[in-house]
Amino acid sequence: MVLEKYLKKTEFQSYEEFRSEFEIRVPENFNFARDIVDETAARTPGKTAMVWCDDKGNQEVFTFSQMKYYSDKVANFFRSAGIRKGDPVMLILKRHYTFWFCSLALNKIGAVTIPATHLLSAKDIIYRNNAAGIKMIVCVTDHLVMQHIEESESKSPSLKYKVLIDADKEGWMNLTKGMEESPDVFNEPIGDEATANNDIMLLYFTSGTTGMPKMVTHDFTYPLGHIVTAKYWQNVQDNGLHFTIADTGWAKSAWGKIYGQWISGSAVMTYDYDRFIPKDILGIIEKYRVTTFCAPPTIYRFLIKEDLTNYDLSALKNCVVAGEPLNPEVFRYFYEKTGLRLMEGYGQTECTVAIATYPWMEPKPGSMGKPTPGYDIDIVDEAGNTCEIGNEGEIVIYTDRRKPVGMFKGYYRDDELTKNVWSDGVYRTGDMAWYDEDGYFWFVGRADDIIKSSGYRIGPFEVESALIEHPAVLECAVTAVPDPDRGQIVKATVVLSKNYNPSEELAKELQEHVKKVTAPYKYPRIIEFVTELPKTISGKIRRVQIREENN
C-alpha cells in the first residue's frame, strides 16, 4: 500500500486528533496513473484493482499490473491518434471497464479527462464539445449514443476523433483493435509535455439544475484529496472491496470508484447494469463479499424494502451515504437489519468530502457530520457573519489561509462565474445548513430552495423527509408557491407508492402526518399528485422547474 507515502500520520484516536494532525503530503508533479497505479503494480503486481461484472453474466478481475498494461497500450493508441497534453477527451463509457483504462491513459499523456453520461442528447453533446473544445469522444457501442455524437459533428469544429470501444464503423476508430496493436510500454512525457500539479486533469460538467452546466476543473493533485473520502469516511480496507453506486459520467464515480480507494489499497467493485434492481445489488454485495458500500439515500430506501435477511451481508464492514440528507427511518431500519450505522457525508463536484461523520463520531441521522481536516468551514448569514448555534445560513469554505487538497481550480473559461462564488478567500457553496451544540452540521437545502412563509424560513428537506415516512409516498419535492398573505406557502409534489391513489382524503392525511412529524407551520398547504418528478440527467429533482410551473 502506497498510502503512507502521502500522509504525515495515518492512525488517529479521536476526531479532534484527526482534525488537528491530519496532513496530506503533496509531492511535485504528482500523477495518479504513474505514482499510484504503476507503483502499486511494481510493488504488488498481483494485487486486485477491480472486480467487474455486468447484468448479462460476464465477469472480469483486473490486477494493478493489468491496469498498468492496458492503460499503457491505450495511452500509446491515443498518442498515435494525435492526443497530446491538454487535449480534452470525453469518455461516455457507462460502467464498462475500459473507462479505467482510458482515464489512466489520459493521465499518463496529460490530456484532460471529461467523463459524461450516455443520457446526453445531440444538443447536450454539441454544447459540451464547443464549451470545452473537445477533441476526441470515446463511447460505448450504443446506437443511440453513437447517433447523437454523429449528429453533433457538423456543429462541433473541435471534434476530430470518434472512438468505439469494441466495434468497427465507418468514421470511427476501434479502441479494442487500437489497443491490441499498440506497444505495451509507454514512454513517459518529458519537458513541456510532462504533467505538473497545476495542470487540468479532470473536467466535470455539473448537472445544471438551473441554466447551462458549469465546467468544474480539477488539477493533478485532486486524487490525493480523496484519501479522506475513501480511508476515513468510507473506511475502505487494504485488500478490501469497495462498491459505490455511480455511473462513470458523474463526479460520484471519482469519489468512490478509483482515486481514494486505490491509494488506500482497496479494490473497487463495478457492476455494469442498465436497470437498477435492488435484489441484484444485494446479490452483488453477497456474492463478491463487498466490504464497504456507498450509495445515496434513495438507493438505501429501495434496499430496505427487500428482505435483507435473505442475503449474507456479513462481509460488509462500513456503509456510507451521500448525495442528499438521510431520512432517519432509513438509518434506523438499516441498522436494525445489518448492525451497521450509515455514516453521512457532504461535498460537491467542486471539492472532495468536506463534511462527514467519521469513525470516532456517533452518527446523528440526518446530520452531515463535522468538517473534514484541511477544510476551514463556516455557516454565515447574508452579511457574511458567522451564524449562532441553530441558526440557518450558507455553508462557506475559507481558502485564504489554505486551499484544501482536492478543491477545484475554478470554472473552465469562465472567470466571472468563478469570482461570483469564490473571491477574497471565500467559496460560497450555495447550500444552506445549521450546526448544533455538538458541532454537527445539518443540511437545509439549496439557497434558492428555501421557502419564506409568514416570517418563517422552511427548508424543503425536513418536509420531504416527513412525507417520505408515510407509506403512501414514494418520492416527493417540496417547493414554494407565491401567496398574497404569507409571501410564500409550502407545496408538495408527490409520487405515490403502489396501491395508493390520489384523493382529497389522502392529501389531508399527508398534511396531518407532516404536522405530527415536524413543526405544524411547515406542513404543505398544497399537495399535488403526479406520476413522476422532473429531473436532471443525473437524477436530481429539478425543483426550479416545479417552482416555475407554480408561478
Secondary structure as GFF3:
##gff-version 3
##sequence-region A 1 551
A	DSSP	three_ten_helix	3	6	.	.	.	ID=ss1
A	DSSP	alpha_helix	15	21	.	.	.	ID=ss2
A	DSSP	alpha_helix	32	32	.	.	.	ID=ss3
A	DSSP	pi_helix	33	38	.	.	.	ID=ss4
A	DSSP	alpha_helix	39	43	.	.	.	ID=ss5
A	DSSP	beta_strand	48	54	.	.	.	ID=ss6
A	DSSP	beta_strand	59	63	.	.	.	ID=ss7
A	DSSP	alpha_helix	64	81	.	.	.	ID=ss8
A	DSSP	beta_strand	88	92	.	.	.	ID=ss9
A	DSSP	alpha_helix	98	109	.	.	.	ID=ss10
A	DSSP	beta_strand	112	115	.	.	.	ID=ss11
A	DSSP	alpha_helix	122	132	.	.	.	ID=ss12
A	DSSP	beta_strand	136	139	.	.	.	ID=ss13
A	DSSP	alpha_helix	143	152	.	.	.	ID=ss14
A	DSSP	three_ten_helix	153	155	.	.	.	ID=ss15
A	DSSP	beta_strand	161	164	.	.	.	ID=ss16
A	DSSP	beta_strand	173	174	.	.	.	ID=ss17
A	DSSP	alpha_helix	175	181	.	.	.	ID=ss18
A	DSSP	three_ten_helix	191	193	.	.	.	ID=ss19
A	DSSP	beta_strand	200	205	.	.	.	ID=ss20
A	DSSP	beta_strand	215	219	.	.	.	ID=ss21
A	DSSP	alpha_helix	222	227	.	.	.	ID=ss22
A	DSSP	pi_helix	228	234	.	.	.	ID=ss23
A	DSSP	beta_strand	241	244	.	.	.	ID=ss24
A	DSSP	alpha_helix	251	256	.	.	.	ID=ss25
A	DSSP	alpha_helix	259	263	.	.	.	ID=ss26
A	DSSP	beta_strand	267	272	.	.	.	ID=ss27
A	DSSP	alpha_helix	278	287	.	.	.	ID=ss28
A	DSSP	beta_strand	292	295	.	.	.	ID=ss29
A	DSSP	alpha_helix	297	303	.	.	.	ID=ss30
A	DSSP	three_ten_helix	308	310	.	.	.	ID=ss31
A	DSSP	beta_strand	318	321	.	.	.	ID=ss32
A	DSSP	alpha_helix	328	338	.	.	.	ID=ss33
A	DSSP	beta_strand	342	347	.	.	.	ID=ss34
A	DSSP	beta_strand	353	356	.	.	.	ID=ss35
A	DSSP	beta_strand	367	371	.	.	.	ID=ss36
A	DSSP	beta_strand	376	380	.	.	.	ID=ss37
A	DSSP	beta_strand	393	398	.	.	.	ID=ss38
A	DSSP	beta_strand	410	411	.	.	.	ID=ss39
A	DSSP	alpha_helix	415	421	.	.	.	ID=ss40
A	DSSP	beta_strand	422	423	.	.	.	ID=ss41
A	DSSP	beta_strand	426	435	.	.	.	ID=ss42
A	DSSP	beta_strand	441	446	.	.	.	ID=ss43
A	DSSP	three_ten_helix	447	449	.	.	.	ID=ss44
A	DSSP	beta_strand	451	453	.	.	.	ID=ss45
A	DSSP	beta_strand	456	458	.	.	.	ID=ss46
A	DSSP	alpha_helix	460	468	.	.	.	ID=ss47
A	DSSP	beta_strand	473	483	.	.	.	ID=ss48
A	DSSP	beta_strand	487	496	.	.	.	ID=ss49
A	DSSP	alpha_helix	504	517	.	.	.	ID=ss50
A	DSSP	three_ten_helix	520	522	.	.	.	ID=ss51
A	DSSP	beta_strand	526	530	.	.	.	ID=ss52
A	DSSP	alpha_helix	543	550	.	.	.	ID=ss53
###
